Amino acid sequence: MSVPKKRQTSSSVKQRRSHHSLKQIKLIKCPKCGRLIQPYHVCPFCGNYNGKEVIKIKVRKKSQ
């Protein structure tokens, strides 16, 4: 079994892990309802994608 000859410096380790950080989610406005959604996803509020209604959203009735 092979073993490293030299210890990895902390800067080398941190440089290798520089791409492991979390990225911020990009959001756009839905053209129909105006809520913020992820691009290239169906709007969970109105059910539209690319100008067409793809899924039907059930409307909750307000209980009195």
Contacts in CASP RR format, 6 or more apart in sequence:
PFRMAT RR
TARGET T0000
AUTHOR 0000-0000-0000
METHOD contacts of the structure
MODEL  1
MSVPKKRQTSSSVKQRRSHHSLKQIKLIKCPKCGRLIQPYHVCPFCGNYN
GKEVIKIKVRKKSQ
25 38 0 8 1.000
26 38 0 8 1.000
26 39 0 8 1.000
27 36 0 8 1.000
27 37 0 8 1.000
27 38 0 8 1.000
27 39 0 8 1.000
28 36 0 8 1.000
28 37 0 8 1.000
28 38 0 8 1.000
28 39 0 8 1.000
29 35 0 8 1.000
29 36 0 8 1.000
29 37 0 8 1.000
30 36 0 8 1.000
30 37 0 8 1.000
30 43 0 8 1.000
30 45 0 8 1.000
30 46 0 8 1.000
30 48 0 8 1.000
31 48 0 8 1.000
31 51 0 8 1.000
32 43 0 8 1.000
32 46 0 8 1.000
32 48 0 8 1.000
32 51 0 8 1.000
33 43 0 8 1.000
33 45 0 8 1.000
33 46 0 8 1.000
33 48 0 8 1.000
35 43 0 8 1.000
35 45 0 8 1.000
35 46 0 8 1.000
37 43 0 8 1.000
37 44 0 8 1.000
37 45 0 8 1.000
41 49 0 8 1.000
42 48 0 8 1.000
42 49 0 8 1.000
42 54 0 8 1.000
42 55 0 8 1.000
43 49 0 8 1.000
44 57 0 8 1.000
45 57 0 8 1.000
46 53 0 8 1.000
46 57 0 8 1.000
47 53 0 8 1.000
47 54 0 8 1.000
47 55 0 8 1.000
47 56 0 8 1.000
47 57 0 8 1.000
48 54 0 8 1.000
END
